[in-house]
Amino acid sequence: MDAGVKLLQYRAKHATARELWAESRAIAEAANRVNCKFIVNDRPDVAYLAGADGVHVGQDDLDPEQARAVIGPDAGLAFRRITLNNSGRRRPSSADYIAVGPIFQTSSRRIPIRWWGQNC
C-alpha cells in the first residue's frame, strides 16, 4: 500500500475463520488509513465483520445475490467464473465486476484450466 496500491484482495485459503477475520481486520484498518480499497476473498461474512470494502466470491461460494445480502448494498462485490463459456449470467446480478480465470495454473488450484476449450 505504501507503493500506491489502490485495491488489495486478501486470499488466505487455509486460514481458520478466526485467523482470516483478525488478518482482514488489520488489513482493513491499514488500507483505510491510506485510501486503499480492500476486498476479502470467498467470505462475505468475514469481509463485513472486518470492515472490508467488499468481497470476491467464486462459483463454489455464496451466490452473488446471497453475498450481496451479507455485505450490503454499498460494498464492492466481485464474482469469478472459471471459463468464458460460463461467464455470462442470464439473470441480472448486483456484482460490480465478473472475473474470469484462472488463466495459468496456481499452487492453490487443482483443476484443469480450459481457455476457449483448450487445455493450458
C-alpha positions in Angstrom: 0.0 0.0 0.0 2.9 2.3 0.6 3.8 1.8 -3.0 0.5 3.3 -4.1 -1.7 0.2 -4.5 -5.3 1.3 -4.7 -7.1 -2.1 -4.5 -5.9 -5.1 -2.4 -7.6 -8.5 -2.4 -6.7 -10.8 0.5 -6.7 -14.5 -0.2 -5.9 -17.0 2.6 -7.4 -20.3 1.6 -6.1 -22.3 4.5 -6.7 -19.8 7.3 -9.3 -20.5 10.0 -12.3 -18.2 10.2 -10.7 -16.5 13.3 -7.3 -16.1 11.6 -9.0 -14.7 8.4 -11.1 -12.2 10.4 -8.1 -11.0 12.5 -5.8 -10.6 9.5 -8.6 -9.0 7.4 -9.4 -6.5 10.2 -5.8 -5.4 10.5 -5.5 -5.1 6.7 -8.8 -3.1 6.5 -7.6 -0.7 9.1 -4.3 -0.2 7.3 -6.0 0.2 3.9 -8.4 2.7 5.3 -5.6 4.9 6.5 -4.0 5.2 3.0 -7.3 5.3 1.0 -6.7 1.8 -0.5 -9.8 -0.3 -1.3 -9.7 -3.7 0.4 -11.6 -6.9 -0.5 -11.7 -10.3 1.1 -11.7 -13.5 -1.0 -14.6 -16.0 -0.6 -16.1 -14.9 2.7 -18.7 -12.2 2.7 -19.3 -12.7 6.4 -15.6 -12.0 7.2 -15.5 -9.1 4.8 -18.5 -7.5 6.5 -17.3 -8.1 10.1 -13.7 -7.0 9.3 -14.8 -3.7 7.8 -13.5 -4.5 4.3 -14.7 -2.5 1.3 -16.0 -5.7 -0.4 -15.8 -9.3 -1.2 -14.7 -11.5 -4.2 -16.7 -14.8 -4.4 -16.2 -17.7 -6.7 -18.7 -20.1 -8.2 -18.4 -22.5 -5.3 -19.0 -19.8 -2.7 -22.3 -18.0 -1.9 -24.2 -16.9 -5.0 -23.5 -13.2 -5.7 -27.0 -12.2 -4.5 -26.5 -14.1 -1.3 -23.1 -12.4 -0.8 -24.7 -9.0 -1.5 -27.3 -9.7 1.2 -24.4 -10.2 3.7 -22.1 -7.3 2.7 -24.9 -4.8 2.0 -25.7 -2.6 -1.0 -22.7 -0.2 -0.8 -19.9 -2.7 -0.6 -18.0 -3.9 -3.6 -18.9 -7.4 -5.0 -16.8 -9.4 -7.4 -17.8 -12.7 -8.9 -15.4 -15.2 -10.5 -16.2 -17.7 -13.2 -13.8 -20.5 -14.3 -14.3 -20.2 -18.1 -15.5 -17.7 -20.6 -18.2 -20.2 -21.6 -20.0 -19.8 -18.3 -19.1 -16.2 -17.5 -22.3 -14.8 -18.9 -25.2 -14.8 -16.5 -28.7 -14.8 -17.9 -30.2 -13.2 -14.9 -29.4 -9.7 -13.5 -26.6 -9.5 -10.9 -25.6 -6.9 -8.4 -21.9 -7.8 -8.9 -19.7 -4.9 -9.6 -17.5 -7.0 -11.9 -17.1 -10.5 -13.1 -13.6 -12.0 -13.3 -12.7 -15.0 -15.5 -9.9 -17.4 -14.6 -7.6 -18.9 -13.7 -5.6 -18.5 -16.9 -2.4 -20.1 -15.5 -2.0 -23.0 -13.1 -1.6 -21.9 -9.5 -0.4 -23.8 -6.4 -3.8 -23.4 -4.8 -6.0 -24.7 -7.6 -6.1 -28.4 -8.6 -8.4 -28.0 -11.5 -7.6 -28.4 -15.2 -7.6 -25.0 -16.8 -9.5 -24.5 -20.0 -9.3 -21.4 -22.1 -11.6 -21.3 -25.1 -11.8 -25.0 -25.0 -8.1 -25.6 -24.9 -6.1 -27.1 -22.0 -3.4 -24.7 -20.7 
